[in-house]
Amino acid sequence: MKDIVELLANEGTIWHFIPPRAPNFGGLWEAAVKSAKTHLVKVVGNSTLTFEEMTTLLSQVEACLNSRPICQLNDNPDDLFPLTPAHFLIGEATMIIPEPDHENTRLSALDRWTLVQKMTQHFWKRWSTEYLQGLQRRQKWQKSSMSPDVGQLVIIKENDLPPAKWLLARILELIPGPDKAVRVVKLKCKSSILTRPINKIILLPRDIKLHEDAHEYLMVGGKNKVLGGRNVGAVSATAQ
């Protein structure tokens, strides 16, 4: 611990702490914890899990939360790997071994592993949908929203992705309509080129200012509060 403190001090790291007994100052990460707990309670429901099963579920939920893209990792146009909260915890993105979709699977009382995987998939679908919707702030028609740029890293909204998996792409071409407004874009994924309307993509911020603007609504509340904001808000199952 002493070595870490000395290393950070030599790097010029400056720490900012909230006042004691003032959790309202940490609204961003408190909203993150609330969002995770809300979906976790609904997913588990009345099921009774053993300690090992609950630990497994929390570890996979943690991987889902810390897999969310924050911004692009570098300026390489061929690199589709984003910066995630997991990079600050373990130095790389989290991974979950893909499992078959258990949404419509009929479970027996003895198939406990499938039960935990079904809960993880259910949590992922609920939380990821809310998270992406929170990133797409709707502007009034009289106010123009942030327009995409060629080469910008984006998240493509897809319904059937496994937990902790995000479909990322870079914008190849903007396709304007008759009124010169861009409503369709051509995207380059890892192995294919897709065409999508802009309401099916989420722009990742290109700098810290845009990142703050994209998540500023978290500071003033709202029914659906999601993970993000000025703080990375990495979630550890052992710390919560």
C-alpha positions in Angstrom: 0.0 0.0 0.0 2.8 2.4 0.9 4.4 1.8 -2.5 1.2 2.6 -4.3 0.8 5.8 -2.4 4.4 6.9 -3.2 3.9 6.0 -6.9 0.8 8.1 -7.2 2.4 11.0 -5.3 5.3 10.9 -7.7 2.9 11.0 -10.6 1.3 14.1 -9.2 -2.1 12.4 -8.4 -4.4 14.8 -6.6 -7.2 13.2 -4.5 -10.6 14.9 -4.0 -12.8 13.5 -1.2 -16.4 14.3 -0.4 -17.2 15.7 3.1 -17.8 13.0 5.9 -21.4 11.9 6.3 -22.5 13.6 3.1 -23.5 10.8 0.7 -25.5 13.2 -1.3 -22.2 14.6 -2.6 -21.6 11.3 -4.3 -24.8 11.3 -6.3 -23.2 9.7 -9.4 -21.8 6.5 -7.8 -24.8 6.3 -5.4 -27.0 6.3 -8.5 -24.9 3.6 -9.9 -25.3 1.4 -6.8 -29.0 2.1 -6.8 -29.4 1.1 -10.4 -27.5 -2.2 -9.8 -29.4 -3.0 -6.6 -32.8 -2.2 -8.2 -32.3 -4.7 -11.1 -30.6 -7.2 -8.9 -33.6 -7.4 -6.5 -36.0 -7.8 -9.4 -33.9 -10.5 -11.0 -33.4 -12.6 -7.9 -37.0 -12.1 -6.7 -38.1 -14.8 -4.2 -35.3 -17.3 -5.2 -33.1 -18.6 -2.4 -29.5 -18.7 -3.4 -26.6 -20.3 -1.6 -23.5 -18.2 -0.7 -21.6 -19.7 -3.7 -24.5 -19.0 -6.1 -24.9 -15.4 -4.9 -21.1 -14.8 -5.2 -21.2 -16.2 -8.7 -24.1 -14.0 -9.7 -22.5 -10.8 -8.1 -19.2 -11.5 -9.9 -21.0 -11.7 -13.3 -23.1 -8.6 -12.5 -19.9 -6.8 -11.6 -18.4 -7.8 -14.9 -21.4 -6.5 -16.8 -21.3 -3.1 -15.0 -17.6 -2.6 -15.5 -17.7 -3.6 -19.2 -19.6 -0.4 -20.2 -17.7 1.7 -22.7 -16.7 5.2 -21.4 -14.8 6.6 -24.4 -12.4 5.5 -27.1 -9.2 4.0 -25.9 -6.9 5.6 -28.5 -7.0 7.5 -31.9 -6.4 4.4 -34.0 -9.3 4.3 -36.5 -9.0 0.4 -36.7 -9.2 0.0 -33.0 -12.7 -0.7 -31.7 -11.8 -1.4 -28.1 -13.1 1.3 -25.7 -11.9 2.4 -22.3 -14.0 0.7 -19.6 -14.1 0.9 -15.8 -12.5 -2.5 -15.7 -9.3 -1.0 -17.1 -8.9 1.0 -13.9 -9.5 -2.2 -11.8 -7.6 -5.0 -13.6 -5.9 -3.2 -16.5 -8.1 -4.7 -19.2 -11.7 -5.3 -20.2 -13.8 -7.9 -18.4 -14.9 -11.1 -20.1 -17.8 -13.5 -19.5 -17.9 -16.9 -21.2 -20.9 -16.9 -23.5 -23.8 -19.1 -22.4 -26.9 -20.3 -24.4 -29.9 -18.0 -24.1 -31.9 -19.3 -21.1 -34.7 -16.9 -21.3 -37.3 -19.6 -22.2 -35.5 -22.5 -20.6 -37.6 -24.5 -18.1 -35.5 -25.0 -15.0 -35.5 -28.0 -12.7 -34.8 -27.6 -8.9 -31.4 -29.2 -9.3 -30.1 -27.1 -12.2 -28.7 -24.3 -10.1 -26.0 -23.2 -12.6 -28.5 -22.6 -15.3 -30.6 -20.6 -12.8 -27.7 -18.3 -12.0 -26.9 -17.8 -15.7 -30.6 -17.0 -16.4 -30.5 -14.4 -13.6 -27.3 -12.9 -15.1 -28.8 -12.7 -18.6 -32.0 -11.2 -17.2 -30.0 -8.5 -15.3 -28.0 -7.7 -18.4 -31.0 -7.2 -20.6 -32.7 -4.9 -18.0 -29.7 -2.9 -17.1 -28.0 -2.5 -20.5 -31.3 -1.3 -22.0 -31.7 1.3 -19.3 -28.1 2.4 -19.6 -28.2 2.9 -23.3 -31.5 4.8 -23.1 -29.9 7.0 -20.5 -27.1 7.9 -22.8 -29.5 8.9 -25.6 -30.8 12.1 -24.2 -33.7 13.4 -26.3 -33.5 17.1 -27.2 -36.4 19.4 -28.0 -36.9 19.8 -31.7 -36.0 23.5 -31.5 -32.6 22.5 -30.1 -30.1 20.7 -32.3 -28.4 17.6 -30.7 -24.7 16.6 -31.0 -24.2 15.4 -34.6 -22.0 12.4 -35.4 -18.6 12.7 -37.2 -16.8 10.4 -39.5 -14.4 8.2 -37.6 -16.2 8.5 -34.3 -16.6 5.4 -32.1 -20.2 4.4 -31.4 -22.2 1.7 -29.7 -24.8 0.0 -31.9 -28.0 -1.0 -30.1 -28.7 -4.7 -30.5 -31.2 -6.8 -28.5 -29.6 -10.2 -28.4 -26.0 -9.6 -27.2 -24.7 -11.8 -24.4 -23.8 -10.3 -21.1 -20.8 -7.8 -21.0 -20.7 -7.7 -24.8 -21.2 -4.4 -26.7 -21.3 -4.0 -30.5 -19.0 -1.1 -31.3 -18.2 0.4 -34.7 -16.7 3.5 -36.3 -18.7 5.8 -38.6 -17.6 5.5 -42.2 -20.1 7.8 -43.9 -22.9 10.2 -43.0 -26.0 9.8 -45.2 -28.0 13.1 -45.1 -31.7 13.4 -46.1 -33.3 15.9 -48.5 -33.2 18.5 -45.7 -29.4 17.9 -45.3 -30.1 16.5 -41.8 -28.1 13.3 -41.0 -30.4 10.5 -40.0 -28.6 7.5 -41.3 -24.9 6.4 -41.1 -22.7 3.7 -42.5 -20.7 1.9 -39.9 -17.6 -0.3 -39.9 -17.6 -3.1 -37.4 -14.9 -5.6 -36.8 -15.8 -7.8 -39.7 -18.7 -6.1 -41.5 -20.1 -2.8 -42.7 -23.6 -1.9 -41.5 -26.1 0.9 -42.2 -28.1 2.1 -39.3 -30.4 5.1 -38.3 -28.8 7.4 -35.8 -31.4 6.5 -33.2 -29.9 3.0 -33.1 -26.4 4.2 -32.3 -24.9 5.9 -29.2 -22.1 8.3 -29.6 -19.1 7.8 -27.3 -17.6 11.1 -26.1 -14.5 12.3 -27.9 -13.1 14.2 -25.0 -13.7 14.8 -21.3 -16.0 17.8 -21.9 -18.4 15.8 -24.1 -18.2 13.0 -21.6 -19.4 15.4 -18.9 -22.1 16.8 -21.0 -23.4 13.3 -22.0 -23.9 12.4 -18.3 -24.7 15.8 -16.8 -28.3 14.8 -16.3 -27.3 12.4 -13.6 -26.5 15.3 -11.4 -30.0 16.6 -11.4 -31.9 13.4 -11.0 -34.4 11.6 -13.1 -36.3 8.4 -12.8 -33.8 6.2 -14.5 -30.3 6.9 -13.1 -27.6 4.9 -14.8 -23.9 4.4 -14.4 -21.5 7.0 -15.7 -20.5 10.6 -15.3 -17.4 12.5 -14.3 -16.2 9.6 -12.1 -15.5 6.2 -13.6 -17.7 4.6 -11.0 -16.1 1.1 -11.2 -18.1 -1.3 -9.2 -16.6 -4.1 -7.2 -18.8 -6.9 -5.9 -16.5 -7.2 -2.8 -16.7 -3.5 -2.0 -20.4 -3.0 -2.3 
